[in-house]
Amino acid sequence: MECNQLHLLLLSLLLTIAPAFSSNSEGNALHAFRVRVSDPKNVLQSWDPTLVNPCTWFHVTCDANNHVVRLDLGNSNISGTLGSELADLKHLQYLELYSNNIGGKIPKELGSLENLISMDLYGNKFEGRIPKSFSKLKSLKFMRLNDNNLSGAIPRELTALSNLKVFDVSNTHLCGTIPADGPFGSFPMKSYQNTRIMGPELKGLAAYDFGC
């Protein structure tokens, strides 16, 4: 009898701390992000790495199961680069890093965030190409990458994003043609303003015909 009671007590304890264990990797991911960036305004000062659960941190929103679903750091004056660690936020739905000074390449690992609904990286200093892995973001509705130093063509793989409602790459160095398939026929031309992207009527020509 005492043995059974002990087993029940241990089971109860494990169930109690399970949410904390599940969010530990997310806390580690956010801490790795914090170490990577410069934060002159101390907007990340509440991000205490000694706390297992990051849900008490400012600019972080969690669901009822203590999983991180929002990261709101738009217009926070942070700088640095992004690493693959953000891909550990498996339940993330909103990635809001707009209007900062973040540079380097956009990590291809972000393509594993299958629950992502909104990705706002506009107004930064990102360079390089849009990762083809973003074609895996089947839940994505908003992708705003405008006002960055991105280059190359729009990956044709992104035509698989059937739920995409807003796509903005204006004021970048992107080139080539607008994909003719998928949701791209519904995006206004202002989404490509001040780029070297040509209209879909030129789809038969290779992207490099436009210096891409």
C-alpha angles and dihedrals in degrees: 000000000000089000091054091049090052091051091050091049092051092047091050091050092050092050090050096053097037094095089052091052092048093054096043092088089050091052090050090050093051092046090052088051091050092051090051097055136061114238110191094168093050093233088149097051092112091059097105110183091201090069113086093205116059093191092099092058121106116254091023122104124192135191127235090280094056094253118143109248102162135039109187111186102133116147092006099132093238121151138187131074139299123245136195092268093090088067087073089070089089095171097046114135103169125041107183112177099137127144099022134112099257114146142173125068124326105250113249087215089077085077089077093066093102094173095055114128101169131029113183111177097144124133098035136103101259115153138187127044133328104259115252087217088076086081086080092063094098094164094052116123102162126043114170114174098150125136096035136111094254118149140186129051131311105267109249087217088075090074085083090070097098094169095054110124103165126037121169126175098151120144094028135111094251118138142178126065135316111260110254097210136065120017096335095096089068099054117098120242090247086074087072099036117142094015133105092247116129129208124273091253085080094053092122092067123082119252092241089064085078096049092265 
